[in-house]
Amino acid sequence: MAYQIFIINKNGFRKFIASLDTSSQAKLVRDIDLLQKNGPILKMPFVKKIHKELWELRTSGKQKVRLIYSIRKNQIYILHWFIKKSQKIKPKELKLALSRLTSI
């Protein structure tokens, strides 16, 4: 079953994608496609649960790109995105994703 993907703040997401190097862009598109096709059955190393209703899509390469998303029925909501520079997710990144989650 294919899942529908919705992006909160599409303009911000487009700018983020444009800021990535070409290789990271290609890997991210591949991983989003995997997520759309597999949904919640996709596991590590691609996906990690980070909160009760939030998961992290993990794209590695030259840049470590992270997308925070939530799943509701057969819909995936991409809430936040960033380049990960440390082992832990910064609290401000998680807080922003949680605030966007309340708006869907």
C-alpha positions as CSV (number, residue, x, y, z in Angstrom):
1,M,0.0,0.0,0.0
2,A,1.4,3.4,-1.0
3,Y,1.1,6.2,1.6
4,Q,0.2,9.8,0.8
5,I,2.9,12.2,1.8
6,F,2.0,15.7,3.0
7,I,4.7,18.3,3.7
8,I,4.0,21.0,6.3
9,N,5.6,24.3,5.0
10,K,6.3,23.2,1.4
11,N,8.2,26.4,0.6
12,G,10.6,25.9,3.5
13,F,11.0,22.3,2.5
14,R,11.9,23.3,-1.1
15,K,14.5,25.7,0.1
16,F,16.0,23.1,2.4
17,I,16.2,20.6,-0.5
18,A,17.8,23.2,-2.7
19,S,20.5,23.9,0.0
20,L,21.6,20.2,-0.1
21,D,24.4,18.9,-2.2
22,T,23.3,16.9,-5.3
23,S,24.2,13.5,-3.8
24,S,22.2,14.2,-0.6
25,Q,19.2,15.4,-2.6
26,A,19.2,12.1,-4.6
27,K,19.5,10.0,-1.4
28,L,16.7,11.9,0.3
29,V,14.4,11.5,-2.7
30,R,15.1,7.7,-2.7
31,D,14.4,7.5,1.1
32,I,11.2,9.4,0.8
33,D,10.1,7.1,-1.9
34,L,10.9,4.1,0.3
35,L,8.9,5.7,3.1
36,Q,6.0,6.3,0.8
37,K,6.0,2.7,-0.4
38,N,6.6,1.0,2.9
39,G,5.2,3.4,5.6
40,P,5.5,2.1,9.1
41,I,7.1,-1.2,8.2
42,L,10.3,0.7,7.2
43,K,12.8,0.2,10.1
44,M,16.4,1.0,11.0
45,P,18.7,2.1,9.5
46,F,16.2,4.2,7.5
47,V,13.7,5.1,10.3
48,K,13.9,5.5,14.1
49,K,11.1,6.3,16.5
50,I,11.9,9.4,18.5
51,H,8.7,10.2,20.3
52,K,5.3,8.7,20.9
53,E,3.9,10.0,17.5
54,L,7.1,11.0,15.7
55,W,9.7,9.1,13.6
56,E,12.9,10.2,12.1
57,L,13.8,9.4,8.4
58,R,17.5,9.1,8.4
59,T,19.4,9.8,5.2
60,S,23.1,9.4,5.4
61,G,25.9,10.5,3.1
62,K,28.0,13.6,2.8
63,Q,25.3,15.3,4.8
64,K,23.2,13.6,7.5
65,V,19.7,14.7,6.6
66,R,16.8,14.1,9.0
67,L,13.1,14.4,8.4
68,I,10.7,14.2,11.3
69,Y,7.3,12.8,10.4
70,S,4.1,11.4,11.8
71,I,1.7,8.8,10.4
72,R,-2.0,9.0,10.6
73,K,-3.9,6.2,8.9
74,N,-2.4,6.0,5.4
75,Q,-1.0,9.5,5.5
76,I,2.5,10.6,6.3
77,Y,3.1,14.2,7.5
78,I,6.6,15.5,7.1
79,L,6.8,18.0,9.9
80,H,10.4,19.2,10.1
81,W,13.8,18.7,8.5
82,F,17.3,19.5,9.3
83,I,21.0,18.5,8.9
84,K,22.1,16.5,11.9
85,K,25.4,17.6,13.3
86,S,25.5,15.8,16.6
87,Q,24.3,12.4,18.0
88,K,21.3,13.7,19.7
89,I,18.4,15.6,18.2
90,K,18.4,19.2,19.6
91,P,15.4,19.9,21.7
92,K,14.4,22.9,19.5
93,E,14.1,20.6,16.5
94,L,11.8,18.2,18.4
95,K,9.8,21.1,19.8
96,L,9.2,22.5,16.3
97,A,8.0,19.1,15.0
98,L,5.7,18.7,17.9
99,S,4.2,22.1,17.5
100,R,3.5,21.4,13.8
101,L,2.0,18.0,14.7
102,T,-0.7,19.8,16.7
103,S,-1.7,21.7,13.5
104,I,-2.6,18.6,11.5
